[in-house]
Amino acid sequence: MLRINCPCCGPRDHDEFRYGGDASVVRPTQEDLSSEAWYRYVFIRNNPAGLHREYWQHALGCRHWLIVERNTRNHIIHSVDFAKEVGA
């Protein structure tokens, strides 16, 4: 089982969390309203092998949004930070 070390609540099972998506994807700006930019934002994703940043919400705990840096090869979590502190 994946254990996420919430900065507020401490180590918890991943069942308490909800996956929120890829934290490395950048939303198009208001100036770039092209359909190509939005197509790439919504549908085109990398499938990384190795370290990857992801959004997770501690839905059954403190309800904070977190950025979890996880190795997709072995599921080892390298860091957990509040999303608001990272500037996400």
N, CA, C and O of each residue as an XYZ file, in Angstrom:
352
protein
N       0.834     -1.177      0.000
C       0.000      0.000      0.000
C       0.881      1.243      0.000
O       1.905      1.287      0.681
N       0.487      2.228     -0.748
C       1.193      3.504     -0.819
C       0.885      4.312      0.432
O      -0.281      4.469      0.794
N       1.919      4.829      1.099
C       1.755      5.671      2.288
C       2.244      7.066      1.945
O       3.368      7.245      1.477
N       1.392      8.048      2.181
C       1.726      9.443      1.903
C       1.881     10.150      3.236
O       1.004     10.066      4.096
N       3.000     10.847      3.408
C       3.288     11.560      4.649
C       2.719     12.975      4.553
O       3.399     13.892      4.093
N       1.472     13.146      4.987
C       0.815     14.451      4.940
C       1.526     15.407      5.892
O       1.785     15.037      7.038
N       1.851     16.634      5.454
C       2.521     17.590      6.336
C       1.699     17.958      7.576
O       2.269     18.345      8.596
N       0.375     17.844      7.502
C      -0.489     18.151      8.655
C      -0.762     16.931      9.530
O      -0.702     17.016     10.756
N      -1.060     15.808      8.903
C      -1.610     14.650      9.611
C      -0.628     13.509      9.808
O      -0.924     12.567     10.543
N       0.528     13.572      9.173
C       1.494     12.489      9.284
C       1.243     11.402      8.246
O       0.425     11.590      7.345
N       1.935     10.267      8.357
C       1.798      9.182      7.372
C       0.387      8.596      7.365
O      -0.168      8.254      8.409
N      -0.182      8.488      6.151
C      -1.534      7.946      5.989
C      -1.566      7.045      4.754
O      -0.781      7.226      3.822
N      -2.485      6.071      4.758
C      -2.692      5.222      3.591
C      -3.234      6.053      2.431
O      -3.939      7.039      2.645
N      -2.905      5.657      1.215
C      -3.329      6.429      0.048
C      -4.850      6.426     -0.124
O      -5.382      7.249     -0.870
N      -5.558      5.516      0.551
C      -7.024      5.488      0.467
C      -7.663      6.769      0.993
O      -8.797      7.085      0.632
N      -6.951      7.512      1.845
C      -7.472      8.771      2.380
C      -7.324      9.918      1.390
O      -7.873     10.998      1.607
N      -6.596      9.697      0.319
C      -6.262     10.757     -0.630
C      -6.982     10.550     -1.957
O      -7.396      9.439     -2.290
N      -7.121     11.629     -2.702
C      -7.670     11.576     -4.058
C      -6.624     12.149     -5.007
O      -6.087     13.235     -4.790
N      -6.353     11.393     -6.060
C      -5.385     11.806     -7.077
C      -5.955     12.979     -7.853
O      -7.120     12.958     -8.250
N      -5.135     14.009     -8.073
C      -5.606     15.212     -8.745
C      -4.959     15.479    -10.082
O      -5.285     16.478    -10.724
N      -4.059     14.629    -10.524
C      -3.466     14.819    -11.841
C      -1.999     15.187    -11.805
O      -1.371     15.265    -10.749
N      -1.486     15.407    -12.979
C      -0.085     15.721    -13.224
C       0.198     17.165    -12.794
O      -0.427     18.096    -13.301
N       1.127     17.351    -11.871
C       1.455     18.688    -11.372
C       2.444     19.432    -12.265
O       2.756     20.595    -12.009
N       2.935     18.775    -13.302
C       3.905     19.441    -14.178
C       3.249     20.063    -15.414
O       3.908     20.777    -16.169
N       1.963     19.797    -15.622
C       1.255     20.334    -16.785
C       0.920     21.807    -16.520
O       0.406     22.154    -15.457
N       1.218     22.666    -17.503
C       0.972     24.102    -17.369
C      -0.242     24.484    -18.207
O      -0.293     24.215    -19.407
N      -1.214     25.112    -17.560
C      -2.431     25.555    -18.238
C      -2.099     26.673    -19.215
O      -1.274     27.530    -18.899
N      -2.721     26.691    -20.400
C      -2.483     27.786    -21.350
C      -2.890     29.133    -20.751
O      -3.819     29.211    -19.948
N      -2.198     30.172    -21.144
C      -2.508     31.513    -20.642
C      -3.745     32.072    -21.323
O      -4.200     31.531    -22.330
N      -4.283     33.139    -20.788
C      -5.441     33.805    -21.385
C      -5.117     34.343    -22.779
O      -6.002     34.463    -23.625
N      -3.858     34.663    -23.009
C      -3.453     35.187    -24.311
C      -3.386     34.095    -25.376
O      -3.500     34.380    -26.568
N      -3.202     32.851    -24.951
C      -3.080     31.742    -25.894
C      -4.377     30.935    -25.900
O      -4.488     29.927    -25.201
N      -5.339     31.371    -26.677
C      -6.635     30.709    -26.723
C      -6.778     29.788    -27.927
O      -7.893     29.423    -28.301
N      -5.670     29.416    -28.528
C      -5.740     28.556    -29.707
C      -6.241     27.168    -29.336
O      -5.982     26.675    -28.238
N      -6.950     26.553    -30.247
C      -7.468     25.217    -29.989
C      -6.327     24.199    -29.863
O      -6.466     23.209    -29.145
N      -5.222     24.427    -30.539
C      -4.070     23.529    -30.441
C      -3.497     23.538    -29.021
O      -3.178     22.482    -28.476
N      -3.367     24.725    -28.423
C      -2.828     24.828    -27.059
C      -3.741     24.110    -26.065
O      -3.258     23.398    -25.184
N      -5.036     24.289    -26.199
C      -5.977     23.625    -25.296
C      -6.038     22.125    -25.564
O      -6.173     21.347    -24.620
N      -5.944     21.707    -26.791
C      -5.910     20.282    -27.121
C      -4.727     19.614    -26.423
O      -4.877     18.561    -25.804
N      -3.549     20.234    -26.529
C      -2.351     19.675    -25.908
C      -2.493     19.645    -24.385
O      -2.070     18.680    -23.747
N      -3.082     20.687    -23.796
C      -3.267     20.759    -22.344
C      -4.208     19.660    -21.836
O      -3.942     19.041    -20.806
N      -5.293     19.424    -22.553
C      -6.313     18.477    -22.094
C      -5.951     17.025    -22.412
O      -6.150     16.143    -21.577
N      -5.423     16.772    -23.607
C      -5.294     15.387    -24.059
C      -3.884     14.819    -24.127
O      -3.724     13.603    -24.021
N      -2.875     15.628    -24.295
C      -1.517     15.124    -24.511
C      -0.770     15.073    -23.176
O      -0.563     16.103    -22.534
N      -0.375     13.885    -22.772
C       0.333     13.693    -21.507
C       1.526     12.774    -21.720
O       1.486     11.856    -22.539
N       2.582     13.039    -20.969
C       3.725     12.134    -20.935
C       3.404     10.982    -20.003
O       2.547     11.104    -19.128
N       4.080      9.881    -20.187
C       3.963      8.735    -19.298
C       5.359      8.476    -18.741
O       6.060      7.581    -19.213
N       5.767      9.262    -17.733
C       7.152      9.211    -17.277
C       7.484      7.940    -16.508
O       6.647      7.379    -15.801
N       8.709      7.510    -16.663
C       9.253      6.424    -15.848
C      10.322      7.064    -14.970
O      11.373      7.475    -15.462
N      10.054      7.145    -13.687
C      10.975      7.799    -12.758
C      10.240      8.834    -11.935
O       9.037      8.713    -11.707
N      10.960      9.854    -11.488
C      10.359     10.882    -10.635
C       9.289     11.666    -11.382
O       9.471     12.069    -12.531
N       8.178     11.869    -10.700
C       7.032     12.554    -11.301
C       6.302     13.330    -10.211
O       6.123     12.833     -9.099
N       5.879     14.565    -10.538
C       5.135     15.400     -9.582
C       3.636     15.262     -9.846
O       3.180     15.380    -10.983
N       2.877     15.010     -8.777
C       1.446     14.776     -8.893
C       0.684     15.569     -7.832
O       1.185     15.799     -6.731
N      -0.538     15.983     -8.181
C      -1.437     16.587     -7.195
C      -2.186     15.480     -6.467
O      -2.669     14.539     -7.097
N      -2.284     15.583     -5.154
C      -3.104     14.704     -4.332
C      -3.817     15.572     -3.301
O      -3.231     16.511     -2.762
N      -5.085     15.256     -3.026
C      -5.816     15.960     -1.978
C      -6.061     14.997     -0.830
O      -6.477     13.857     -1.042
N      -5.803     15.458      0.386
C      -6.072     14.623      1.559
C      -7.565     14.743      1.888
O      -7.958     15.429      2.832
N      -8.371     14.066      1.092
C      -9.828     14.203      1.124
C     -10.452     13.730      2.432
O     -11.444     14.306      2.877
N      -9.901     12.706      3.052
C     -10.476     12.182      4.296
C      -9.680     12.625      5.514
O      -9.762     12.011      6.577
N      -8.920     13.682      5.353
C      -8.121     14.213      6.455
C      -8.253     15.727      6.504
O      -9.351     16.260      6.662
N      -7.134     16.408      6.368
C      -7.094     17.869      6.487
C      -7.624     18.600      5.253
O      -7.827     19.813      5.298
N      -7.852     17.876      4.147
C      -8.398     18.384      2.888
C      -7.429     19.291      2.119
O      -7.835     19.923      1.144
N      -6.185     19.367      2.526
C      -5.192     20.167      1.805
C      -4.820     19.505      0.485
O      -4.818     18.280      0.363
N      -4.503     20.345     -0.503
C      -3.927     19.862     -1.762
C      -2.428     19.796     -1.592
O      -1.810     20.713     -1.051
N      -1.846     18.703     -2.058
C      -0.418     18.459     -1.914
C       0.205     18.188     -3.273
O      -0.470     17.770     -4.214
N       1.497     18.434     -3.354
C       2.275     17.986     -4.507
C       3.198     16.889     -4.004
O       4.058     17.107     -3.151
N       2.990     15.709     -4.561
C       3.745     14.521     -4.167
C       4.714     14.191     -5.296
O       4.310     14.019     -6.446
N       5.990     14.105     -4.956
C       6.988     13.675     -5.933
C       7.213     12.186     -5.706
O       7.729     11.774     -4.667
N       6.812     11.370     -6.711
C       6.802      9.919     -6.574
C       7.553      9.294     -7.737
O       7.464      9.759     -8.873
N       8.292      8.239     -7.440
C       8.968      7.477     -8.485
C       7.948      6.497     -9.055
O       7.450      5.633     -8.333
N       7.635      6.621    -10.336
C       6.611      5.780    -10.955
C       7.090      4.345    -11.188
O       6.283      3.467    -11.493
N       8.374      4.104    -11.049
C       8.886      2.742    -11.239
C       8.687      1.866    -10.004
O       8.393      0.676    -10.120
N       8.853      2.468     -8.812
C       8.774      1.669     -7.587
C       7.819      2.262     -6.544
O       7.681      1.706     -5.455
N       7.166      3.372     -6.860
C       6.186      4.046     -6.002
C       6.774      4.616     -4.717
O       6.034      4.882     -3.769
N       8.079      4.806     -4.668
C       8.691      5.445     -3.504
C       8.422      6.941     -3.586
O       8.662      7.573     -4.615
N       7.923      7.496     -2.493
C       7.633      8.930     -2.434
C       8.872      9.655     -1.924
O       9.417      9.322     -0.872
N       9.307     10.654     -2.694
C      10.517     11.395     -2.358
C      10.235     12.678     -1.603
O      11.048     13.097     -0.779
N       9.092     13.318     -1.867
C       8.754     14.542     -1.147
C       7.249     14.791     -1.210
O       6.563     14.358     -2.136
N       6.760     15.505     -0.193
C       5.361     15.921     -0.137
C       5.355     17.356      0.362
O       5.898     17.649      1.427
N       4.742     18.252     -0.406
C       4.655     19.668     -0.042
C       3.243     20.157     -0.248
O       2.501     19.603     -1.059
N       2.858     21.212      0.493
C       1.576     21.852      0.223
C       1.614     22.478     -1.156
O       2.601     23.125     -1.506
N       0.573     22.305     -1.944
C       0.532     22.868     -3.292
C       0.598     24.386     -3.236
O       1.225     24.999     -4.101
N      -0.034     25.016     -2.237
C      -0.039     26.475     -2.157
C       1.351     27.039     -1.864
O       1.647     28.168     -2.254
N       2.210     26.275     -1.184
C       3.559     26.742     -0.890
C       4.491     26.600     -2.078
O       5.469     27.338     -2.198
N       4.192     25.660     -2.953
C       5.015     25.441     -4.138
C       4.639     26.437     -5.225
O       5.395     26.642     -6.176
N       3.475     27.055     -5.085
C       3.026     28.019     -6.071
C       2.215     27.374     -7.182
O       2.134     27.902     -8.291
N       1.630     26.255     -6.886
C       0.828     25.541     -7.890
C      -0.565     26.110     -7.985
O      -1.375     25.631     -8.779
